[in-house]
Amino acid sequence: MSELFSVPYFEDNFKQHIEMNSGKASRINAMNSYYRSVVSTLAQDQLTKNAEVLKRIQNLDEAYNKVKKEK
């Protein structure tokens, strides 16, 4: 299992979200939906420190770009 909020964690979640939404949304729309959801949640999380939130968003962004390049 991937470490929580790591790049592999987010990659796995992107792929699962794409699969769950196949037939309902395009691959990119499914990825964008997941991305916006996570960023919104992290932005609202007042319990985490700023550096942690920034690292999670960086990992999310890196995973987004990796999965987006896949076919």
All heavy atoms as a GROMACS GRO file, in nm:
protein
  581
    1MET      N    1   0.084  -0.118   0.000
    1MET     CA    2   0.000   0.000   0.000
    1MET      C    3   0.088   0.124   0.000
    1MET      O    4   0.190   0.130   0.066
    1MET     CB    5  -0.091  -0.002   0.122
    1MET     CG    6  -0.175   0.121   0.136
    1MET     SD    7  -0.305   0.096   0.257
    1MET     CE    8  -0.432   0.190   0.178
    2SER      N    9   0.047   0.224  -0.074
    2SER     CA   10   0.122   0.349  -0.084
    2SER      C   11   0.105   0.432   0.042
    2SER      O   12   0.002   0.431   0.106
    2SER     CB   13   0.072   0.430  -0.203
    2SER     OG   14   0.088   0.358  -0.322
    3GLU      N   15   0.211   0.507   0.072
    3GLU     CA   16   0.205   0.598   0.186
    3GLU      C   17   0.099   0.704   0.161
    3GLU      O   18   0.085   0.756   0.050
    3GLU     CB   19   0.342   0.665   0.205
    3GLU     CG   20   0.348   0.756   0.323
    3GLU     CD   21   0.484   0.822   0.339
    3GLU    OE1   22   0.584   0.766   0.295
    3GLU    OE2   23   0.486   0.933   0.395
    4LEU      N   24   0.024   0.735   0.263
    4LEU     CA   25  -0.085   0.832   0.252
    4LEU      C   26  -0.034   0.966   0.199
    4LEU      O   27   0.065   1.019   0.248
    4LEU     CB   28  -0.149   0.852   0.389
    4LEU     CG   29  -0.282   0.922   0.394
    4LEU    CD1   30  -0.388   0.847   0.311
    4LEU    CD2   31  -0.329   0.933   0.538
    5PHE      N   32  -0.098   1.016   0.095
    5PHE     CA   33  -0.069   1.144   0.031
    5PHE      C   34   0.062   1.147  -0.046
    5PHE      O   35   0.110   1.254  -0.082
    5PHE     CB   36  -0.075   1.261   0.130
    5PHE     CG   37  -0.207   1.271   0.202
    5PHE    CD1   38  -0.214   1.255   0.338
    5PHE    CD2   39  -0.324   1.294   0.131
    5PHE    CE1   40  -0.336   1.264   0.405
    5PHE    CE2   41  -0.447   1.303   0.197
    5PHE     CZ   42  -0.452   1.288   0.334
    6SER      N   43   0.121   1.032  -0.076
    6SER     CA   44   0.242   1.026  -0.158
    6SER      C   45   0.201   1.031  -0.306
    6SER      O   46   0.083   1.018  -0.340
    6SER     CB   47   0.319   0.896  -0.130
    6SER     OG   48   0.242   0.785  -0.174
    7VAL      N   49   0.299   1.048  -0.394
    7VAL     CA   50   0.270   1.049  -0.538
    7VAL      C   51   0.205   0.917  -0.580
    7VAL      O   52   0.101   0.918  -0.647
    7VAL     CB   53   0.396   1.081  -0.620
    7VAL    CG1   54   0.370   1.065  -0.769
    7VAL    CG2   55   0.445   1.223  -0.591
    8PRO      N   56   0.260   0.800  -0.542
    8PRO     CA   57   0.195   0.674  -0.581
    8PRO      C   58   0.052   0.662  -0.527
    8PRO      O   59  -0.036   0.608  -0.593
    8PRO     CB   60   0.286   0.566  -0.522
    8PRO     CG   61   0.419   0.630  -0.512
    8PRO     CD   62   0.390   0.774  -0.479
    9TYR      N   63   0.028   0.712  -0.408
    9TYR     CA   64  -0.106   0.712  -0.349
    9TYR      C   65  -0.203   0.788  -0.440
    9TYR      O   66  -0.311   0.739  -0.472
    9TYR     CB   67  -0.100   0.775  -0.209
    9TYR     CG   68  -0.234   0.808  -0.148
    9TYR    CD1   69  -0.307   0.710  -0.080
    9TYR    CD2   70  -0.288   0.936  -0.158
    9TYR    CE1   71  -0.430   0.740  -0.023
    9TYR    CE2   72  -0.411   0.966  -0.101
    9TYR     CZ   73  -0.482   0.868  -0.034
    9TYR     OH   74  -0.603   0.898   0.022
   10PHE      N   75  -0.163   0.908  -0.479
   10PHE     CA   76  -0.250   0.988  -0.565
   10PHE      C   77  -0.263   0.926  -0.705
   10PHE      O   78  -0.371   0.931  -0.764
   10PHE     CB   79  -0.200   1.132  -0.575
   10PHE     CG   80  -0.231   1.215  -0.452
   10PHE    CD1   81  -0.130   1.281  -0.384
   10PHE    CD2   82  -0.361   1.229  -0.406
   10PHE    CE1   83  -0.157   1.358  -0.272
   10PHE    CE2   84  -0.389   1.305  -0.293
   10PHE     CZ   85  -0.287   1.371  -0.226
   11GLU      N   86  -0.155   0.868  -0.758
   11GLU     CA   87  -0.164   0.801  -0.888
   11GLU      C   88  -0.269   0.690  -0.884
   11GLU      O   89  -0.353   0.680  -0.974
   11GLU     CB   90  -0.029   0.743  -0.928
   11GLU     CG   91   0.072   0.846  -0.974
   11GLU     CD   92   0.202   0.781  -1.017
   11GLU    OE1   93   0.206   0.720  -1.126
   11GLU    OE2   94   0.300   0.791  -0.940
   12ASP      N   95  -0.263   0.608  -0.779
   12ASP     CA   96  -0.360   0.500  -0.764
   12ASP      C   97  -0.503   0.556  -0.756
   12ASP      O   98  -0.595   0.502  -0.818
   12ASP     CB   99  -0.331   0.417  -0.639
   12ASP     CG  100  -0.206   0.332  -0.650
   12ASP    OD1  101  -0.159   0.310  -0.764
   12ASP    OD2  102  -0.156   0.289  -0.546
   13ASN      N  103  -0.519   0.663  -0.680
   13ASN     CA  104  -0.652   0.721  -0.665
   13ASN      C  105  -0.703   0.782  -0.795
   13ASN      O  106  -0.821   0.773  -0.826
   13ASN     CB  107  -0.654   0.824  -0.553
   13ASN     CG  108  -0.653   0.759  -0.417
   13ASN    OD1  109  -0.683   0.641  -0.403
   13ASN    ND2  110  -0.616   0.833  -0.316
   14PHE      N  111  -0.614   0.846  -0.871
   14PHE     CA  112  -0.655   0.899  -1.002
   14PHE      C  113  -0.705   0.785  -1.090
   14PHE      O  114  -0.812   0.795  -1.152
   14PHE     CB  115  -0.538   0.969  -1.073
   14PHE     CG  116  -0.522   1.114  -1.039
   14PHE    CD1  117  -0.405   1.161  -0.983
   14PHE    CD2  118  -0.624   1.205  -1.066
   14PHE    CE1  119  -0.389   1.295  -0.952
   14PHE    CE2  120  -0.609   1.340  -1.035
   14PHE     CZ  121  -0.491   1.384  -0.979
   15LYS      N  122  -0.629   0.676  -1.095
   15LYS     CA  123  -0.666   0.563  -1.180
   15LYS      C  124  -0.799   0.501  -1.136
   15LYS      O  125  -0.883   0.466  -1.219
   15LYS     CB  126  -0.554   0.460  -1.181
   15LYS     CG  127  -0.430   0.511  -1.254
   15LYS     CD  128  -0.313   0.415  -1.242
   15LYS     CE  129  -0.189   0.475  -1.305
   15LYS     NZ  130  -0.072   0.390  -1.289
   16GLN      N  131  -0.820   0.490  -1.006
   16GLN     CA  132  -0.946   0.437  -0.955
   16GLN      C  133  -1.062   0.530  -0.990
   16GLN      O  134  -1.170   0.484  -1.028
   16GLN     CB  135  -0.939   0.419  -0.802
   16GLN     CG  136  -0.853   0.304  -0.759
   16GLN     CD  137  -0.842   0.296  -0.607
   16GLN    OE1  138  -0.917   0.360  -0.533
   16GLN    NE2  139  -0.748   0.216  -0.559
   17HIS      N  140  -1.039   0.659  -0.978
   17HIS     CA  141  -1.145   0.756  -1.008
   17HIS      C  142  -1.179   0.753  -1.158
   17HIS      O  143  -1.296   0.762  -1.194
   17HIS     CB  144  -1.101   0.896  -0.965
   17HIS     CG  145  -1.214   0.992  -0.948
   17HIS    ND1  146  -1.298   0.989  -0.840
   17HIS    CD2  147  -1.258   1.093  -1.026
   17HIS    CE1  148  -1.389   1.083  -0.854
   17HIS    NE2  149  -1.367   1.149  -0.966
   18ILE      N  150  -1.077   0.739  -1.242
   18ILE     CA  151  -1.101   0.727  -1.387
   18ILE      C  152  -1.186   0.604  -1.415
   18ILE      O  153  -1.284   0.609  -1.489
   18ILE     CB  154  -0.968   0.722  -1.464
   18ILE    CG1  155  -0.896   0.856  -1.457
   18ILE    CG2  156  -0.990   0.680  -1.609
   18ILE    CD1  157  -0.750   0.851  -1.502
   19GLU      N  158  -1.148   0.492  -1.354
   19GLU     CA  159  -1.221   0.366  -1.374
   19GLU      C  160  -1.365   0.376  -1.325
   19GLU      O  161  -1.458   0.332  -1.393
   19GLU     CB  162  -1.148   0.252  -1.304
   19GLU     CG  163  -1.206   0.116  -1.333
   19GLU     CD  164  -1.125   0.004  -1.268
   19GLU    OE1  165  -1.001   0.011  -1.271
   19GLU    OE2  166  -1.187  -0.088  -1.214
   20MET      N  167  -1.383   0.435  -1.209
   20MET     CA  168  -1.517   0.448  -1.152
   20MET      C  169  -1.608   0.536  -1.238
   20MET      O  170  -1.730   0.520  -1.237
   20MET     CB  171  -1.510   0.508  -1.011
   20MET     CG  172  -1.461   0.413  -0.906
   20MET     SD  173  -1.437   0.485  -0.739
   20MET     CE  174  -1.549   0.619  -0.731
   21ASN      N  175  -1.549   0.629  -1.311
   21ASN     CA  176  -1.628   0.722  -1.391
   21ASN      C  177  -1.626   0.692  -1.539
   21ASN      O  178  -1.675   0.772  -1.619
   21ASN     CB  179  -1.579   0.865  -1.365
   21ASN     CG  180  -1.619   0.913  -1.228
   21ASN    OD1  181  -1.734   0.947  -1.206
   21ASN    ND2  182  -1.526   0.912  -1.135
   22SER      N  183  -1.571   0.576  -1.577
   22SER     CA  184  -1.569   0.541  -1.718
   22SER      C  185  -1.713   0.528  -1.768
   22SER      O  186  -1.799   0.474  -1.700
   22SER     CB  187  -1.492   0.412  -1.743
   22SER     OG  188  -1.558   0.303  -1.684
   23GLY      N  189  -1.740   0.583  -1.884
   23GLY     CA  190  -1.874   0.582  -1.938
   23GLY      C  191  -1.956   0.702  -1.894
   23GLY      O  192  -2.058   0.732  -1.953
   24LYS      N  193  -1.914   0.769  -1.787
   24LYS     CA  194  -1.986   0.886  -1.736
   24LYS      C  195  -1.911   1.016  -1.767
   24LYS      O  196  -1.972   1.119  -1.785
   24LYS     CB  197  -2.005   0.877  -1.584
   24LYS     CG  198  -2.088   0.760  -1.539
   24LYS     CD  199  -2.100   0.765  -1.388
   24LYS     CE  200  -2.072   0.627  -1.333
   24LYS     NZ  201  -2.053   0.625  -1.191
   25ALA      N  202  -1.780   1.008  -1.766
   25ALA     CA  203  -1.697   1.127  -1.786
   25ALA      C  204  -1.572   1.087  -1.863
   25ALA      O  205  -1.526   0.973  -1.854
   25ALA     CB  206  -1.658   1.188  -1.652
   26SER      N  207  -1.517   1.183  -1.936
   26SER     CA  208  -1.391   1.155  -2.006
   26SER      C  209  -1.281   1.135  -1.903
   26SER      O  210  -1.296   1.172  -1.785
   26SER     CB  211  -1.355   1.272  -2.099
   26SER     OG  212  -1.313   1.384  -2.023
   27ARG      N  213  -1.173   1.079  -1.946
   27ARG     CA  214  -1.059   1.053  -1.858
   27ARG      C  215  -1.013   1.183  -1.791
   27ARG      O  216  -0.993   1.188  -1.670
   27ARG     CB  217  -0.948   0.991  -1.942
   27ARG     CG  218  -0.828   0.945  -1.868
   27ARG     CD  219  -0.737   0.867  -1.966
   27ARG     NE  220  -0.626   0.809  -1.895
   27ARG     CZ  221  -0.512   0.874  -1.870
   27ARG    NH1  222  -0.495   0.995  -1.914
   27ARG    NH2  223  -0.416   0.814  -1.802
   28ILE      N  224  -0.994   1.287  -1.871
   28ILE     CA  225  -0.946   1.416  -1.818
   28ILE      C  226  -1.050   1.478  -1.725
   28ILE      O  227  -1.014   1.531  -1.618
   28ILE     CB  228  -0.911   1.513  -1.933
   28ILE    CG1  229  -0.791   1.459  -2.013
   28ILE    CG2  230  -0.882   1.653  -1.881
   28ILE    CD1  231  -0.663   1.444  -1.934
   29ASN      N  232  -1.177   1.470  -1.759
   29ASN     CA  233  -1.281   1.526  -1.671
   29ASN      C  234  -1.285   1.452  -1.538
   29ASN      O  235  -1.304   1.513  -1.432
   29ASN     CB  236  -1.418   1.524  -1.738
   29ASN     CG  237  -1.433   1.632  -1.841
   29ASN    OD1  238  -1.356   1.727  -1.845
   29ASN    ND2  239  -1.530   1.617  -1.929
   30ALA      N  240  -1.268   1.321  -1.541
   30ALA     CA  241  -1.264   1.243  -1.417
   30ALA      C  242  -1.144   1.282  -1.332
   30ALA      O  243  -1.155   1.300  -1.210
   30ALA     CB  244  -1.262   1.093  -1.447
   31MET      N  245  -1.028   1.299  -1.397
   31MET     CA  246  -0.907   1.340  -1.325
   31MET      C  247  -0.925   1.480  -1.265
   31MET      O  248  -0.889   1.503  -1.150
   31MET     CB  249  -0.786   1.338  -1.418
   31MET     CG  250  -0.741   1.200  -1.457
   31MET     SD  251  -0.602   1.203  -1.571
   31MET     CE  252  -0.475   1.276  -1.469
   32ASN      N  253  -0.982   1.570  -1.344
   32ASN     CA  254  -1.003   1.707  -1.296
   32ASN      C  255  -1.098   1.710  -1.178
   32ASN      O  256  -1.078   1.785  -1.083
   32ASN     CB  257  -1.054   1.796  -1.408
   32ASN     CG  258  -0.949   1.827  -1.511
   32ASN    OD1  259  -0.830   1.809  -1.489
   32ASN    ND2  260  -0.992   1.872  -1.627
   33SER      N  261  -1.200   1.626  -1.182
   33SER     CA  262  -1.297   1.618  -1.073
   33SER      C  263  -1.228   1.574  -0.944
   33SER      O  264  -1.249   1.632  -0.837
   33SER     CB  265  -1.408   1.521  -1.111
   33SER     OG  266  -1.491   1.496  -1.001
   34TYR      N  267  -1.146   1.469  -0.954
   34TYR     CA  268  -1.074   1.420  -0.835
   34TYR      C  269  -0.977   1.527  -0.785
   34TYR      O  270  -0.970   1.555  -0.664
   34TYR     CB  271  -0.999   1.290  -0.869
   34TYR     CG  272  -0.917   1.240  -0.753
   34TYR    CD1  273  -0.977   1.176  -0.645
   34TYR    CD2  274  -0.779   1.259  -0.749
   34TYR    CE1  275  -0.903   1.132  -0.537
   34TYR    CE2  276  -0.703   1.215  -0.642
   34TYR     CZ  277  -0.766   1.152  -0.536
   34TYR     OH  278  -0.692   1.111  -0.429
   35TYR      N  279  -0.904   1.588  -0.876
   35TYR     CA  280  -0.805   1.690  -0.842
   35TYR      C  281  -0.871   1.805  -0.765
   35TYR      O  282  -0.826   1.844  -0.658
   35TYR     CB  283  -0.741   1.743  -0.970
   35TYR     CG  284  -0.619   1.830  -0.950
   35TYR    CD1  285  -0.491   1.778  -0.960
   35TYR    CD2  286  -0.632   1.966  -0.924
   35TYR    CE1  287  -0.379   1.857  -0.945
   35TYR    CE2  288  -0.520   2.047  -0.907
   35TYR     CZ  289  -0.395   1.992  -0.918
   35TYR     OH  290  -0.284   2.071  -0.902
   36ARG      N  291  -0.981   1.856  -0.820
   36ARG     CA  292  -1.051   1.968  -0.754
   36ARG      C  293  -1.103   1.928  -0.617
   36ARG      O  294  -1.098   2.007  -0.522
   36ARG     CB  295  -1.165   2.018  -0.843
   36ARG     CG  296  -1.118   2.095  -0.964
   36ARG     CD  297  -1.232   2.164  -1.037
   36ARG     NE  298  -1.340   2.073  -1.073
   36ARG     CZ  299  -1.351   2.012  -1.190
   36ARG    NH1  300  -1.260   2.030  -1.283
   36ARG    NH2  301  -1.452   1.932  -1.214
   37SER      N  302  -1.151   1.806  -0.607
   37SER     CA  303  -1.203   1.757  -0.480
   37SER      C  304  -1.094   1.753  -0.373
   37SER      O  305  -1.115   1.798  -0.260
   37SER     CB  306  -1.263   1.618  -0.501
   37SER     OG  307  -1.298   1.561  -0.378
   38VAL      N  308  -0.978   1.701  -0.410
   38VAL     CA  309  -0.868   1.689  -0.313
   38VAL      C  310  -0.816   1.827  -0.275
   38VAL      O  311  -0.794   1.857  -0.157
   38VAL     CB  312  -0.755   1.600  -0.367
   38VAL    CG1  313  -0.633   1.604  -0.275
   38VAL    CG2  314  -0.802   1.457  -0.384
   39VAL      N  315  -0.795   1.913  -0.373
   39VAL     CA  316  -0.744   2.048  -0.344
   39VAL      C  317  -0.842   2.123  -0.255
   39VAL      O  318  -0.801   2.189  -0.158
   39VAL     CB  319  -0.714   2.126  -0.474
   39VAL    CG1  320  -0.688   2.274  -0.445
   39VAL    CG2  321  -0.595   2.066  -0.546
   40SER      N  322  -0.970   2.112  -0.283
   40SER     CA  323  -1.070   2.179  -0.201
   40SER      C  324  -1.065   2.128  -0.058
   40SER      O  325  -1.070   2.206   0.037
   40SER     CB  326  -1.209   2.155  -0.261
   40SER     OG  327  -1.307   2.211  -0.179
   41THR      N  328  -1.054   1.997  -0.042
   41THR     CA  329  -1.046   1.938   0.092
   41THR      C  330  -0.921   1.985   0.165
   41THR      O  331  -0.927   2.022   0.283
   41THR     CB  332  -1.048   1.785   0.083
   41THR    OG1  333  -1.169   1.745   0.019
   41THR    CG2  334  -1.039   1.721   0.220
   42LEU      N  335  -0.808   1.984   0.097
   42LEU     CA  336  -0.682   2.027   0.160
   42LEU      C  337  -0.687   2.175   0.196
   42LEU      O  338  -0.635   2.216   0.301
   42LEU     CB  339  -0.563   1.999   0.068
   42LEU     CG  340  -0.528   1.853   0.048
   42LEU    CD1  341  -0.419   1.838  -0.057
   42LEU    CD2  342  -0.484   1.788   0.179
   43ALA      N  343  -0.748   2.256   0.111
   43ALA     CA  344  -0.756   2.400   0.139
   43ALA      C  345  -0.843   2.427   0.262
   43ALA      O  346  -0.819   2.524   0.336
   43ALA     CB  347  -0.812   2.472   0.018
   44GLN      N  348  -0.943   2.342   0.286
   44GLN     CA  349  -1.032   2.360   0.399
   44GLN      C  350  -0.978   2.300   0.529
   44GLN      O  351  -1.029   2.329   0.636
   44GLN     CB  352  -1.169   2.299   0.368
   44GLN     CG  353  -1.240   2.363   0.253
   44GLN     CD  354  -1.269   2.510   0.276
   44GLN    OE1  355  -1.307   2.550   0.386
   44GLN    NE2  356  -1.250   2.591   0.174
   45ASP      N  357  -0.875   2.216   0.518
   45ASP     CA  358  -0.821   2.147   0.636
   45ASP      C  359  -0.737   2.243   0.718
   45ASP      O  360  -0.626   2.277   0.683
   45ASP     CB  361  -0.736   2.027   0.592
   45ASP     CG  362  -0.687   1.945   0.709
   45ASP    OD1  363  -0.716   1.980   0.824
   45ASP    OD2  364  -0.618   1.845   0.684
   46GLN      N  365  -0.792   2.286   0.828
   46GLN     CA  366  -0.722   2.382   0.913
   46GLN      C  367  -0.638   2.314   1.020
   46GLN      O  368  -0.570   2.380   1.096
   46GLN     CB  369  -0.824   2.476   0.978
   46GLN     CG  370  -0.897   2.558   0.874
   46GLN     CD  371  -0.998   2.653   0.935
   46GLN    OE1  372  -0.998   2.673   1.056
   46GLN    NE2  373  -1.082   2.711   0.854
   47LEU      N  374  -0.640   2.182   1.023
   47LEU     CA  375  -0.563   2.110   1.125
   47LEU      C  376  -0.421   2.079   1.080
   47LEU      O  377  -0.334   2.056   1.163
   47LEU     CB  378  -0.635   1.980   1.163
   47LEU     CG  379  -0.774   1.997   1.223
   47LEU    CD1  380  -0.838   1.860   1.247
   47LEU    CD2  381  -0.768   2.075   1.353
   48THR      N  382  -0.399   2.077   0.949
   48THR     CA  383  -0.265   2.046   0.900
   48THR      C  384  -0.184   2.173   0.886
   48THR      O  385  -0.237   2.279   0.861
   48THR     CB  386  -0.271   1.976   0.763
   48THR    OG1  387  -0.390   2.008   0.699
   48THR    CG2  388  -0.251   1.830   0.771
   49LYS      N  389  -0.055   2.156   0.899
   49LYS     CA  390   0.034   2.270   0.885
   49LYS      C  391   0.051   2.305   0.738
   49LYS      O  392   0.037   2.219   0.651
   49LYS     CB  393   0.169   2.236   0.948
   49LYS     CG  394   0.158   2.210   1.096
   49LYS     CD  395   0.291   2.178   1.157
   49LYS     CE  396   0.270   2.161   1.305
   49LYS     NZ  397   0.353   2.072   1.371
   50ASN      N  398   0.081   2.428   0.710
   50ASN     CA  399   0.094   2.475   0.573
   50ASN      C  400   0.194   2.395   0.490
   50ASN      O  401   0.169   2.366   0.374
   50ASN     CB  402   0.132   2.623   0.570
   50ASN     CG  403   0.019   2.712   0.616
   50ASN    OD1  404  -0.097   2.671   0.613
   50ASN    ND2  405   0.051   2.832   0.658
   51ALA      N  406   0.306   2.359   0.547
   51ALA     CA  407   0.408   2.284   0.473
   51ALA      C  408   0.355   2.147   0.433
   51ALA      O  409   0.383   2.098   0.323
   51ALA     CB  410   0.535   2.269   0.556
   52GLU      N  411   0.277   2.084   0.519
   52GLU     CA  412   0.217   1.954   0.488
   52GLU      C  413   0.117   1.966   0.374
   52GLU      O  414   0.115   1.884   0.283
   52GLU     CB  415   0.145   1.897   0.611
   52GLU     CG  416   0.236   1.824   0.706
   52GLU     CD  417   0.154   1.757   0.815
   52GLU    OE1  418   0.059   1.683   0.784
   52GLU    OE2  419   0.187   1.780   0.932
   53VAL      N  420   0.034   2.067   0.379
   53VAL     CA  421  -0.066   2.089   0.274
   53VAL      C  422   0.005   2.114   0.142
   53VAL      O  423  -0.033   2.058   0.038
   53VAL     CB  424  -0.160   2.206   0.310
   53VAL    CG1  425  -0.248   2.243   0.192
   53VAL    CG2  426  -0.245   2.170   0.430
   54LEU      N  427   0.108   2.196   0.143
   54LEU     CA  428   0.183   2.226   0.020
   54LEU      C  429   0.243   2.099  -0.038
   54LEU      O  430   0.234   2.074  -0.158
   54LEU     CB  431   0.292   2.330   0.048
   54LEU     CG  432   0.379   2.367  -0.071
   54LEU    CD1  433   0.294   2.425  -0.183
   54LEU    CD2  434   0.485   2.466  -0.029
   55LYS      N  435   0.302   2.014   0.046
   55LYS     CA  436   0.363   1.889  -0.002
   55LYS      C  437   0.257   1.797  -0.061
   55LYS      O  438   0.278   1.734  -0.165
   55LYS     CB  439   0.439   1.819   0.112
   55LYS     CG  440   0.513   1.695   0.068
   55LYS     CD  441   0.618   1.729  -0.036
   55LYS     CE  442   0.694   1.606  -0.078
   55LYS     NZ  443   0.777   1.631  -0.194
   56ARG      N  444   0.142   1.789   0.002
   56ARG     CA  445   0.033   1.705  -0.049
   56ARG      C  446  -0.014   1.755  -0.185
   56ARG      O  447  -0.037   1.676  -0.277
   56ARG     CB  448  -0.083   1.702   0.049
   56ARG     CG  449  -0.051   1.626   0.176
   56ARG     CD  450  -0.164   1.634   0.274
   56ARG     NE  451  -0.127   1.573   0.400
   56ARG     CZ  452  -0.209   1.561   0.504
   56ARG    NH1  453  -0.332   1.605   0.497
   56ARG    NH2  454  -0.167   1.504   0.615
   57ILE      N  455  -0.027   1.886  -0.200
   57ILE     CA  456  -0.069   1.942  -0.328
   57ILE      C  457   0.038   1.919  -0.434
   57ILE      O  458   0.006   1.888  -0.549
   57ILE     CB  459  -0.105   2.091  -0.313
   57ILE    CG1  460  -0.233   2.105  -0.230
   57ILE    CG2  461  -0.122   2.158  -0.450
   57ILE    CD1  462  -0.270   2.247  -0.194
   58GLN      N  463   0.165   1.931  -0.397
   58GLN     CA  464   0.273   1.903  -0.493
   58GLN      C  465   0.268   1.757  -0.537
   58GLN      O  466   0.285   1.727  -0.656
   58GLN     CB  467   0.410   1.934  -0.430
   58GLN     CG  468   0.436   2.081  -0.415
   58GLN     CD  469   0.561   2.110  -0.333
   58GLN    OE1  470   0.602   2.031  -0.248
   58GLN    NE2  471   0.620   2.226  -0.357
   59ASN      N  472   0.246   1.666  -0.445
   59ASN     CA  473   0.236   1.524  -0.479
   59ASN      C  474   0.115   1.498  -0.568
   59ASN      O  475   0.123   1.421  -0.664
   59ASN     CB  476   0.228   1.438  -0.353
   59ASN     CG  477   0.360   1.430  -0.279
   59ASN    OD1  478   0.464   1.464  -0.333
   59ASN    ND2  479   0.356   1.386  -0.155
   60LEU      N  480   0.005   1.562  -0.536
   60LEU     CA  481  -0.116   1.548  -0.617
   60LEU      C  482  -0.090   1.596  -0.759
   60LEU      O  483  -0.126   1.530  -0.856
   60LEU     CB  484  -0.230   1.628  -0.554
   60LEU     CG  485  -0.360   1.635  -0.632
   60LEU    CD1  486  -0.427   1.497  -0.636
   60LEU    CD2  487  -0.453   1.738  -0.570
   61ASP      N  488  -0.024   1.709  -0.773
   61ASP     CA  489   0.005   1.766  -0.904
   61ASP      C  490   0.099   1.676  -0.984
   61ASP      O  491   0.078   1.653  -1.103
   61ASP     CB  492   0.066   1.906  -0.888
   61ASP     CG  493   0.068   1.982  -1.017
   61ASP    OD1  494  -0.039   1.998  -1.079
   61ASP    OD2  495   0.178   2.026  -1.057
   62GLU      N  496   0.200   1.623  -0.919
   62GLU     CA  497   0.294   1.532  -0.986
   62GLU      C  498   0.222   1.406  -1.033
   62GLU      O  499   0.240   1.359  -1.146
   62GLU     CB  500   0.409   1.495  -0.893
   62GLU     CG  501   0.515   1.410  -0.960
   62GLU     CD  502   0.634   1.380  -0.869
   62GLU    OE1  503   0.659   1.456  -0.774
   62GLU    OE2  504   0.702   1.279  -0.896
   63ALA      N  505   0.137   1.350  -0.948
   63ALA     CA  506   0.061   1.231  -0.984
   63ALA      C  507  -0.034   1.261  -1.100
   63ALA      O  508  -0.047   1.181  -1.193
   63ALA     CB  509  -0.018   1.179  -0.863
   64TYR      N  510  -0.098   1.376  -1.097
   64TYR     CA  511  -0.190   1.417  -1.204
   64TYR      C  512  -0.115   1.416  -1.338
   64TYR      O  513  -0.162   1.361  -1.436
   64TYR     CB  514  -0.246   1.556  -1.174
   64TYR     CG  515  -0.338   1.610  -1.282
   64TYR    CD1  516  -0.475   1.592  -1.272
   64TYR    CD2  517  -0.289   1.680  -1.391
   64TYR    CE1  518  -0.561   1.641  -1.368
   64TYR    CE2  519  -0.374   1.730  -1.488
   64TYR     CZ  520  -0.509   1.711  -1.477
   64TYR     OH  521  -0.593   1.760  -1.573
   65ASN      N  522   0.000   1.479  -1.339
   65ASN     CA  523   0.077   1.488  -1.464
   65ASN      C  524   0.125   1.351  -1.512
   65ASN      O  525   0.124   1.324  -1.633
   65ASN     CB  526   0.194   1.585  -1.448
   65ASN     CG  527   0.148   1.729  -1.441
   65ASN    OD1  528   0.056   1.769  -1.512
   65ASN    ND2  529   0.208   1.806  -1.352
   66LYS      N  530   0.164   1.263  -1.421
   66LYS     CA  531   0.208   1.129  -1.459
   66LYS      C  532   0.093   1.049  -1.519
   66LYS      O  533   0.108   0.986  -1.623
   66LYS     CB  534   0.265   1.054  -1.338
   66LYS     CG  535   0.403   1.099  -1.299
   66LYS     CD  536   0.455   1.015  -1.183
   66LYS     CE  537   0.595   1.052  -1.147
   66LYS     NZ  538   0.649   0.968  -1.039
   67VAL      N  539  -0.022   1.049  -1.454
   67VAL     CA  540  -0.136   0.973  -1.501
   67VAL      C  541  -0.189   1.032  -1.630
   67VAL      O  542  -0.228   0.960  -1.722
   67VAL     CB  543  -0.246   0.964  -1.392
   67VAL    CG1  544  -0.371   0.898  -1.446
   67VAL    CG2  545  -0.194   0.887  -1.270
   68LYS      N  546  -0.188   1.163  -1.642
   68LYS     CA  547  -0.237   1.229  -1.763
   68LYS      C  548  -0.156   1.188  -1.886
   68LYS      O  549  -0.210   1.173  -1.995
   68LYS     CB  550  -0.232   1.380  -1.745
   68LYS     CG  551  -0.293   1.458  -1.860
   68LYS     CD  552  -0.292   1.606  -1.830
   68LYS     CE  553  -0.344   1.685  -1.949
   68LYS     NZ  554  -0.334   1.828  -1.925
   69LYS      N  555  -0.025   1.168  -1.869
   69LYS     CA  556   0.062   1.129  -1.980
   69LYS      C  557   0.042   0.985  -2.022
   69LYS      O  558   0.077   0.948  -2.134
   69LYS     CB  559   0.208   1.152  -1.943
   69LYS     CG  560   0.246   1.298  -1.935
   69LYS     CD  561   0.390   1.315  -1.895
   69LYS     CE  562   0.422   1.462  -1.876
   69LYS     NZ  563   0.560   1.480  -1.827
   70GLU      N  564  -0.014   0.902  -1.934
   70GLU     CA  565  -0.038   0.761  -1.967
   70GLU      C  566  -0.152   0.751  -2.068
   70GLU      O  567  -0.235   0.840  -2.077
   70GLU     CB  568  -0.076   0.681  -1.842
   70GLU     CG  569   0.034   0.669  -1.743
   70GLU     CD  570  -0.010   0.595  -1.617
   70GLU    OE1  571  -0.129   0.557  -1.606
   70GLU    OE2  572   0.074   0.580  -1.527
   71LYS      N  573  -0.154   0.641  -2.137
   71LYS     CA  574  -0.264   0.619  -2.233
   71LYS      C  575  -0.350   0.506  -2.188
   71LYS      O  576  -0.319   0.421  -2.118
   71LYS     CB  577  -0.209   0.590  -2.370
   71LYS     CG  578  -0.138   0.713  -2.421
   71LYS     CD  579  -0.130   0.710  -2.568
   71LYS     CE  580  -0.064   0.840  -2.609
   71LYS     NZ  581  -0.064   0.871  -2.741
   0.00000   0.00000   0.00000
